[in-house]
Amino acid sequence: MAAVTTHLGVGVTLSTSFNEPYNLARTLLSLDHLSGGRVAWNVIQSHGPANYLNFPNAEELTGSELYDRGDEFVEAVLALWRSWGPDALVQDQGTGVFADPSRITVPDYKGRYVAVRGPLNLPPSPQDHPVIIQAGDSQRGREFGARWGEVIFAIERTRVDLRAKKDDLRAKARAAGRDPERIRLFAAVQPIVGETREIAEARRDFLRTRITPESGTTFLSHFARIDLTGVDLTARYVDVLEERATDGQTEARAITQLDALLGARRDRVTLAEAGIEFSTSELTPQIVGTGEQVAEQLAEIFGSGAADGFLITPTHFPGSFDDFGRAVVPHLQKLGVFRTEYEGTTLRENLGLS
């Protein structure tokens, strides 16, 4: 991706739970150099039985402990990325000096969960270091994002909710001693575009028929963080929830949303029916209409200040991004809210974070 593009940012999702700071810092900074400064690190925390089976030597941590480890992990990575001063790379062929050791620090970071001595054997990249992305939405996740995130992904139903999340994150960033203006909030949206609004709505309705009981249950399992392996899909949803949602790791927001959707039917629906209901509930807000109509709605959200950008969620592969690029982007450009050329060469510059 980096080799065949010149401006596209490349975001890499890597977990703080099953990696080591030195390897991750060196890998991402190497890629940042090779791309000319266009890399971002999407920081996540991982847990659950299936994950730990692949990493038998990793200590199993609670949700709060995972974020505590994540804090230390990011601290250690940033210490490594900053171990070279801005003038440390000399590259003087006449004197034979490649780097000035006096301008390179040894972090020697020691925390409860991670430790790394350093320094890194790489100088800063063209954008200094990769952009940090985060998407956690629990209170602990928001604190983590406010402390470290430069780009934060948000899935919210309304513009009011987006604005509230943005204000909350910036308040938490200020309390953590950060400049709140250094955070960019990207709202997740799922555009469904048609030549007319009626065609777009027909596409939406057709896409909903493609969700099978198996895929709907898998989707619910992922977002609710409940292991539904081997469960009879005809079993009552409430019985499955009582049996499986007992490990303290359940994503309460997903369950609350599904319960609200089911309402009085909650005690009667099967797991399969609950999974399909959840999958068709527009967890990510859908914007349905012509390219111009979708562009106008996005521009309105952006112009209100509720979001600094958007995370486009596809409905199908291939084609979703092509549809958006051809039908929506030209109208966003006409409205003056989407660039017609790149302002800089690095991802940090193009996000306005340099």
C-alpha positions, -999 to 999 in steps of 0.1 A, spaced: 0 0 0 27 25 10 49 16 -21 22 23 -47 7 54 -31 20 89 -24 -4 106 -1 -27 78 14 -23 73 51 -18 37 62 -33 28 96 -21 -4 113 -41 -20 141 -18 -35 167 -27 -47 202 -9 -36 234 -19 -69 250 1 -94 229 30 -73 215 63 -59 230 70 -22 228 104 -24 212 93 -46 183 62 -26 177 80 7 179 107 -4 154 82 -20 130 59 10 128 87 36 126 104 16 99 72 16 79 68 53 86 102 59 70 95 37 40 62 55 34 76 90 38 57 96 71 22 83 63 17 57 90 -7 56 119 -10 31 148 -45 21 158 -40 12 195 -63 -16 208 -64 -38 239 -73 -75 233 -88 -100 256 -110 -131 257 -104 -169 258 -98 -172 220 -70 -146 221 -52 -161 251 -52 -196 235 -29 -181 209 -7 -164 235 -4 -190 263 24 -171 281 5 -138 283 -9 -128 316 -47 -127 316 -58 -92 326 -92 -76 335 -105 -47 313 -91 -20 336 -57 -38 338 -56 -40 300 -59 -3 298 -32 1 326 -9 -20 305 -19 0 274 -9 32 292 25 18 300 29 3 265 22 37 247 45 55 272 73 30 264 67 32 226 67 70 227 99 70 248 116 49 221 103 70 192 116 101 210 150 86 220 166 104 191 168 141 193 159 162 163 196 168 154 209 133 163 212 121 127 244 137 114 253 117 83 286 135 77 306 115 52 336 138 56 340 130 93 324 95 91 299 105 118 265 89 112 248 100 145 257 120 176 254 97 206 251 127 229 217 135 213 204 100 217 188 91 251 184 57 267 147 55 279 153 26 303 115 25 309 102 2 337 66 -2 345 44 -28 362 36 -46 329 63 -36 304 99 -27 304 123 -16 277 158 -1 278 163 13 243 173 34 225 156 26 192 180 21 163 160 45 141 158 83 139 125 102 138 105 98 106 95 127 83 64 132 105 84 126 137 65 94 146 33 76 135 -1 92 143 -19 75 172 -55 63 166 -79 51 193 -115 40 194 -124 28 230 -157 41 243 -160 29 279 -151 56 304 -117 40 308 -114 38 271 -122 75 267 -96 84 294 -71 64 274 -80 80 241 -80 115 257 -45 108 270 -29 94 239 -52 96 208 -46 120 180 -74 106 159 -104 90 177 -131 69 160 -166 74 173 -199 55 166 -227 77 177 -264 78 166 -269 116 166 -250 148 161 -257 157 197 -241 125 209 -211 132 187 -207 167 201 -210 154 236 -184 128 231 -160 153 215 -165 177 244 -160 149 269 -128 138 252 -114 173 250 -122 179 287 -104 147 296 -75 157 275 -72 190 292 -73 173 326 -45 150 314 -24 181 305 -28 178 267 -39 204 242 -75 194 235 -72 208 200 -47 180 192 -76 155 190 -95 148 158 -128 130 161 -139 109 132 -175 98 131 -183 64 116 -210 65 89 -223 40 64 -234 56 32 -258 38 9 -258 57 -24 -282 54 -54 -290 73 -85 -322 84 -67 -333 82 -31 -357 54 -40 -329 33 -55 -307 40 -25 -335 28 -1 -341 -3 -22 -304 -11 -19 -305 -7 18 -335 -30 21 -318 -56 -2 -286 -55 19 -306 -63 50 -319 -95 34 -283 -107 30 -278 -111 68 -281 -148 78 -288 -160 113 -252 -173 115 -236 -140 104 -260 -120 126 -251 -141 157 -214 -137 149 -218 -100 147 -236 -99 180 -209 -121 196 -182 -97 185 -198 -65 196 -213 -78 228 -181 -97 237 -200 -129 244 -186 -163 233 -216 -178 214 -196 -208 200 -217 -239 198 -249 -222 211 -282 -234 196 -295 -205 174 -331 -215 183 -325 -210 220 -341 -180 237 -319 -149 236 -325 -142 273 -315 -177 283 -283 -175 263 -275 -141 278 -279 -154 313 -257 -184 306 -229 -168 287 -227 -131 298 -211 -140 332 -174 -132 328 -176 -95 335 -163 -87 300 -196 -81 283 -200 -49 263 -230 -34 282 -237 -8 256 -243 -34 229 -266 -54 251 -285 -23 262 -290 -12 226 -303 -46 216 -326 -48 246 -340 -14 236 -346 -27 200 -363 -58 212 -385 -41 238 -414 -63 249 -403 -91 226 -370 -96 245 -382 -127 264 -396 -144 233 -370 -140 205 -344 -166 197 -307 -160 195 -308 -161 157 -336 -134 157 -317 -113 182 -285 -115 161 -303 -104 129 -321 -76 148 -288 -63 161 -271 -66 127 -298 -46 110 -301 -19 137 -278 5 120 -251 2 147 -232 25 125 -255 54 114 -266 49 78 -269 78 54 -291 69 25 -297 89 -6 -281 102 -38 -245 113 -38 -255 149 -34 -279 141 -5 -253 121 13 -227 148 8 -250 175 21 -256 155 53 -219 149 59 -211 185 53 -238 196 78 -223 173 105 -188 185 97 -199 222 96 -215 219 130 -182 210 146 -196 177 159 -170 157 139 -136 166 123 -139 139 97 -155 105 89 -148 69 90 -166 54 60 -180 19 68 -186 -2 37 -218 -23 32 -202 -47 7 -169 -56 -10 -159 -47 -36 -176 -15 -46 -186 5 -15 -156 28 -15 -158 32 -53 -194 42 -50 -185 68 -23 -156 82 -42 -174 86 -75 -209 97 -62 -202 116 -30 -167 131 -30 -172 154 -60 -202 170 -42 -182 174 -10 -156 192 -31 -182 215 -46 -194 223 -11 -158 232 -1 -154 207 27 -132 181 9 -97 188 -4 -90 189 -41 -53 184 -35 -31 174 -5 -17 201 17 13 182 28 33 150 22 29 134 56 -2 120 72 3 143 102 3 173 79 -28 163 61 -47 157 94 -37 192 105 -16 178 134 19 189 124 
